[in-house]
């Protein structure tokens, strides 16, 4: 599996990956999440053009099977989205994407990764905890994370319990 910056022509594939990655939520009764539309192409392009979109795909040929999008939020690299196509799940691809983001953050001198996720979904908060993320208390939330949570709530994501998580990064590592 090779991780590289997303190419413009791959952006519709990222939408397909997101739709497919949403389907398992249906089995948890989270129909709205399963049916939520992916980010529009212009938004994906802004991530790509800003150097904040990476894909994972086969070493030789073939399109991406997973991707990650990041933002800079209050001095941390915030993982806005990480999605793996279910056909490629459980192979360490999501972990590899997160480690790629962590290495890039460390190289830039950033000391943390953050994300928001569903608390009770097995491939969400429990998975990220295994990757070294820890839940943040309300008092630990930065203004930027609070704004992200407000936007998520306005989008209806607070129908299910959510949490902000943080993972330390060693600069220069």
C-alpha positions in Angstrom: 0.0 0.0 0.0 1.3 3.4 -1.0 0.3 6.7 0.6 0.6 9.8 -1.6 -1.2 13.2 -2.1 -4.6 12.9 -3.7 -4.8 13.8 -7.4 -7.5 16.0 -8.9 -9.0 13.1 -10.9 -9.4 11.0 -7.8 -11.7 13.3 -5.9 -14.9 11.6 -7.1 -13.3 8.3 -6.0 -12.9 9.8 -2.5 -16.7 10.5 -2.5 -17.3 6.8 -3.5 -15.0 5.6 -0.7 -16.9 7.8 1.8 -20.3 6.5 0.7 -19.1 2.9 1.0 -17.4 3.6 4.4 -20.7 5.0 5.6 -22.7 1.8 4.9 -21.6 -0.1 8.0 -23.2 2.6 10.2 -26.6 1.3 8.8 -26.1 -1.9 10.9 -25.9 0.2 14.0 -29.1 2.0 13.3 -27.3 5.1 12.3 -29.1 5.5 9.0 -28.5 9.2 8.7 -24.8 8.6 8.8 -25.0 5.9 6.3 -27.0 8.1 4.0 -25.0 11.3 4.6 -23.5 12.7 1.4 -19.7 13.0 1.2 -18.0 16.4 1.0 -18.6 18.2 -2.3 -15.9 18.1 -5.0 -15.0 21.8 -4.5 -14.4 21.2 -0.8 -12.3 18.1 -1.5 -10.3 20.1 -4.0 -9.6 22.8 -1.4 -8.1 20.0 0.8 -6.1 18.6 -2.1 -4.8 22.0 -3.3 -3.8 22.9 0.2 -1.8 19.7 0.6 -4.1 18.3 3.2 -5.5 15.2 1.4 -3.7 11.9 1.1 -4.8 8.7 -0.4 -3.7 5.1 0.1 -3.8 2.7 -2.8 -2.0 -0.3 -4.3 1.7 0.1 -4.9 1.2 -0.7 -8.6 -1.8 0.7 -10.4 -5.3 1.0 -9.2 -7.0 3.9 -7.5 -7.2 4.8 -3.9 -9.0 2.6 -1.3 -8.7 5.0 1.6 -8.0 8.7 2.3 -7.5 11.2 5.0 -8.2 15.0 5.2 -6.6 17.3 7.7 -6.9 20.8 9.0 -4.7 22.9 11.3 -6.7 23.7 14.4 -5.3 25.6 17.3 -1.7 24.3 16.9 -2.7 20.7 16.2 -3.2 18.7 13.0 -6.9 17.9 13.1 -8.0 14.8 11.2 -11.1 16.0 9.6 -11.9 12.7 7.8 -10.4 9.3 7.5 -12.2 6.7 5.4 -11.4 3.2 4.2 -13.4 1.4 1.7 -15.0 -1.7 3.5 -13.4 -4.0 0.9 -10.0 -2.8 2.1 -10.8 -2.6 5.8 -9.0 -4.4 8.6 -5.6 -4.3 6.8 -4.0 -1.4 8.7 -4.7 1.1 6.0 -6.4 3.6 8.3 -3.6 3.2 10.8 -1.0 3.8 8.1 -2.8 7.0 7.0 -2.9 8.3 10.6 0.8 7.5 11.0 1.5 9.3 7.8 -0.3 12.4 9.2 1.5 12.0 12.5 4.9 11.9 10.8 4.1 15.0 8.8 3.0 16.8 11.9 6.2 15.8 13.7 8.3 17.0 10.8 6.5 20.4 11.0 7.1 20.6 14.8 3.4 20.1 15.6 2.9 18.4 19.0 -0.6 16.9 18.6 -3.2 15.3 16.4 -6.9 15.8 17.2 -10.1 14.4 15.8 -13.8 14.1 16.7 -15.6 10.8 16.5 -18.5 8.7 17.7 -18.0 7.4 21.2 -19.8 4.1 20.9 -18.9 2.9 17.4 -16.3 0.2 17.5 -14.3 1.5 14.5 -14.4 5.0 15.9 -13.4 6.1 19.4 -12.3 2.6 20.6 -10.2 2.2 17.5 -8.6 5.6 17.9 -7.9 4.9 21.5 -5.9 1.8 20.3 -3.9 4.2 18.1 -2.9 6.4 21.1 -5.7 9.0 21.1 -7.3 9.9 24.4 -10.7 11.6 25.0 -10.5 15.3 25.9 -12.5 16.7 28.8 -14.7 19.7 28.2 -12.1 21.9 29.9 -9.4 20.7 27.5 -11.3 21.7 24.3 -9.7 24.5 22.4 -11.8 27.2 20.7 -11.3 25.6 17.3 -12.5 22.2 18.6 -15.5 23.8 20.2 -16.3 25.4 16.8 -15.9 22.0 15.1 -18.3 20.4 17.6 -20.9 23.2 17.1 -20.8 22.6 13.3 -21.1 18.8 13.9 -24.1 19.4 16.1 -25.7 21.7 13.6 -25.2 18.9 11.0 -27.1 16.5 13.3 -24.1 14.4 14.4 -24.9 14.8 18.1 -27.8 12.4 17.7 -25.2 9.9 18.8 -22.6 10.5 21.5 -19.4 12.1 20.2 -16.0 12.9 21.7 -13.0 15.0 20.8 -9.7 13.0 21.0 -6.0 14.0 21.1 -2.8 12.2 20.5 0.6 13.6 21.3 3.2 13.9 18.6 6.9 14.2 19.2 8.2 17.0 17.1 11.1 16.0 14.8 10.4 12.3 15.4 
